[in-house]
């Protein structure tokens, strides 16, 4: 996330999570387990159209509000104080760093998901060397079809941070709320290892 206003935490990746409010479980994801993915095609950063409903095997999808850009001003001054807002870049990088292990633990694919534009996401995946596609739900089609937990900030609707395990198009496990964000990939990996297909 953008941290220009956090003088004591100027680095996107260097976060003291004890100073960030943790999101509480508001029940907004309790309906997701067992749901079938809707037949919504989303543009991915590799240029393909991805329909999660038809993906075969065990797919990991992690959603987040929005990644920031180093040195750019935050969306709102108190971004870090919005529970669950801060940490999209650390979350994405944790999935990048554990990508090989996630695949070895049974993930046939890993996807990031946000409501940011494909162009913004592509710049981020190039900058951070992300080895998997990130999907753009900029029209909120998937978010609305699944009734994903969302938050509105500065006139933008964003997905609240979560992760889904999708087995042959059906959600079999939900991680929500997610905190701290940089531990999400390790938590997903541990679950995959403990719950082989």
C-alpha positions as CSV (number, residue, x, y, z in Angstrom):
1,X,0.0,0.0,0.0
2,X,1.1,3.6,-0.3
3,X,2.9,4.8,2.8
4,X,4.0,8.3,2.1
5,X,2.1,9.5,5.2
6,X,3.6,6.9,7.5
7,X,6.8,8.7,8.4
8,X,7.8,5.9,10.8
9,X,7.0,3.2,8.1
10,X,8.3,4.6,4.8
11,X,8.9,1.3,3.1
12,X,6.0,-0.7,1.5
13,X,7.6,-4.0,2.7
14,X,8.9,-3.0,6.1
15,X,5.8,-2.9,8.3
16,X,5.4,-3.0,12.1
17,X,2.1,-5.0,12.1
18,X,1.6,-4.2,15.8
19,X,1.0,-0.6,14.8
20,X,-1.7,-1.5,12.2
21,X,-5.2,-2.3,13.3
22,X,-6.2,-5.9,12.5
23,X,-9.4,-6.6,10.7
24,X,-12.1,-8.4,12.6
25,X,-14.2,-11.2,11.3
26,X,-17.4,-9.4,10.3
27,X,-19.0,-12.6,8.8
28,X,-18.8,-11.1,5.3
29,X,-17.1,-14.3,3.9
30,X,-19.1,-16.9,5.9
31,X,-21.3,-17.8,2.9
32,X,-18.4,-18.5,0.5
33,X,-17.4,-22.0,1.5
34,X,-19.1,-24.6,-0.8
35,X,-20.1,-22.0,-3.4
36,X,-19.4,-22.6,-7.1
37,X,-17.4,-20.0,-8.9
38,X,-19.6,-18.0,-11.2
39,X,-18.8,-18.1,-15.0
40,X,-17.2,-14.7,-15.0
41,X,-14.1,-14.1,-17.3
42,X,-11.5,-11.7,-15.9
43,X,-8.6,-10.2,-17.7
44,X,-5.3,-11.4,-16.3
45,X,-1.9,-9.7,-16.3
46,X,-0.5,-12.2,-18.8
47,X,-3.2,-11.0,-21.3
48,X,-5.4,-14.0,-21.1
49,X,-9.0,-14.2,-20.0
50,X,-9.4,-16.4,-16.9
51,X,-12.7,-18.0,-15.8
52,X,-12.1,-19.5,-12.4
53,X,-15.3,-21.6,-12.7
54,X,-13.6,-23.8,-15.3
55,X,-10.1,-24.0,-13.8
56,X,-9.3,-27.7,-13.2
57,X,-7.6,-28.9,-10.0
58,X,-6.9,-27.0,-6.8
59,X,-6.6,-23.2,-7.4
60,X,-5.5,-20.6,-4.9
61,X,-7.0,-17.1,-5.3
62,X,-5.9,-14.3,-3.0
63,X,-7.8,-11.0,-3.0
64,X,-6.7,-7.6,-1.7
65,X,-7.8,-4.0,-1.8
66,X,-5.1,-2.4,-3.9
67,X,-1.3,-2.4,-4.2
68,X,0.5,0.9,-3.9
69,X,3.4,2.3,-5.8
70,X,6.7,3.2,-4.1
71,X,6.9,6.9,-3.3
72,X,3.3,7.7,-4.4
73,X,0.8,9.4,-2.1
74,X,-1.7,7.1,-0.3
75,X,-5.3,7.0,-1.4
76,X,-6.3,8.6,1.8
77,X,-4.2,10.0,4.7
78,X,-5.3,7.4,7.2
79,X,-5.0,4.4,4.9
80,X,-2.9,2.5,7.4
81,X,-5.5,2.9,10.1
82,X,-8.3,1.3,8.0
83,X,-8.4,-2.3,9.3
84,X,-7.3,-4.7,6.6
85,X,-6.2,-1.9,4.1
86,X,-2.4,-1.9,4.6
87,X,-0.3,-4.8,3.3
88,X,-1.3,-5.7,-0.3
89,X,2.3,-5.6,-1.6
90,X,3.7,-7.7,1.3
91,X,0.8,-10.2,0.7
92,X,1.5,-10.4,-3.0
93,X,5.3,-10.8,-2.4
94,X,4.7,-13.6,0.1
95,X,2.7,-15.6,-2.6
96,X,5.5,-14.8,-5.1
97,X,8.2,-16.1,-2.7
98,X,6.3,-19.3,-1.8
99,X,4.9,-19.9,-5.3
100,X,7.1,-23.0,-5.9
101,X,6.1,-24.5,-2.5
102,X,2.4,-23.8,-3.2
103,X,2.6,-25.6,-6.5
104,X,4.5,-28.5,-4.8
105,X,1.7,-28.7,-2.2
106,X,-0.9,-29.2,-4.8
107,X,-1.9,-25.8,-6.2
108,X,-2.5,-26.2,-9.9
109,X,-2.6,-22.4,-10.2
110,X,-2.3,-19.3,-8.1
111,X,-4.0,-16.0,-8.9
112,X,-4.1,-12.6,-7.3
113,X,-7.3,-10.6,-7.5
114,X,-8.1,-7.0,-7.1
115,X,-10.5,-4.3,-8.5
116,X,-7.6,-2.4,-9.9
117,X,-7.2,-1.9,-13.7
118,X,-5.3,-4.5,-15.7
119,X,-2.7,-1.9,-16.6
120,X,-2.1,-1.0,-13.0
121,X,-1.8,-4.7,-12.1
122,X,0.6,-5.4,-15.0
123,X,2.9,-2.6,-13.9
124,X,2.9,-4.1,-10.3
125,X,3.6,-7.7,-11.4
126,X,6.4,-6.5,-13.6
127,X,7.9,-4.4,-10.9
128,X,7.7,-7.1,-8.2
129,X,8.5,-10.0,-10.6
130,X,5.3,-11.9,-9.8
131,X,5.3,-15.3,-11.4
132,X,1.5,-15.8,-11.6
133,X,-1.3,-13.9,-13.1
134,X,-3.3,-11.2,-11.3
135,X,-6.9,-10.9,-12.2
136,X,-8.7,-7.6,-12.6
137,X,-12.3,-7.4,-11.3
138,X,-12.4,-3.7,-12.1
139,X,-16.1,-4.0,-13.1
140,X,-16.9,-5.9,-9.8
141,X,-18.5,-8.8,-11.8
142,X,-16.9,-11.5,-9.7
143,X,-17.1,-9.5,-6.5
144,X,-20.9,-9.0,-6.9
145,X,-21.6,-12.6,-8.2
146,X,-19.9,-14.1,-5.1
147,X,-20.8,-11.2,-2.8
148,X,-17.2,-10.9,-1.7
149,X,-16.4,-8.8,1.3
150,X,-15.8,-5.3,0.0
151,X,-14.9,-1.8,1.3
152,X,-15.4,1.6,-0.1
153,X,-12.6,4.2,0.3
154,X,-12.2,7.5,-1.5
155,X,-15.0,6.6,-3.9
156,X,-13.5,3.3,-4.9
157,X,-14.9,-0.2,-4.1
158,X,-12.3,-2.7,-3.2
159,X,-12.1,-6.4,-2.2
160,X,-11.3,-7.0,1.4
161,X,-8.3,-9.2,1.9
162,X,-9.0,-12.9,1.7
163,X,-7.8,-16.1,0.1
164,X,-9.8,-18.9,-1.4
165,X,-9.0,-22.5,-2.1
166,X,-11.1,-23.5,-5.2
167,X,-11.3,-27.2,-6.1
168,X,-12.6,-27.8,-9.7
169,X,-14.6,-24.5,-9.6
170,X,-16.0,-24.9,-6.0
171,X,-14.7,-23.0,-3.0
172,X,-13.5,-25.5,-0.4
173,X,-11.8,-23.2,2.1
174,X,-11.7,-19.5,2.9
175,X,-9.1,-17.5,4.7
176,X,-10.8,-14.4,6.1
177,X,-10.0,-12.1,7.7
178,X,-6.3,-12.2,6.8
179,X,-3.7,-10.7,9.2
180,X,-0.9,-10.0,9.0
181,X,-1.0,-10.0,5.2
182,X,2.6,-11.2,4.7
183,X,1.7,-14.4,6.5
184,X,-1.2,-15.3,4.2
185,X,0.8,-17.4,1.8
186,X,2.4,-19.4,4.6
187,X,-1.0,-20.0,6.1
188,X,-2.3,-21.2,2.7
189,X,0.7,-23.4,2.2
190,X,0.3,-25.0,5.7
191,X,-3.4,-25.7,4.9
192,X,-2.6,-27.2,1.5
193,X,0.0,-29.5,3.1
194,X,-2.4,-30.5,5.8
195,X,-5.3,-31.1,3.4
196,X,-4.0,-32.9,0.3
197,X,-6.5,-33.7,-2.4
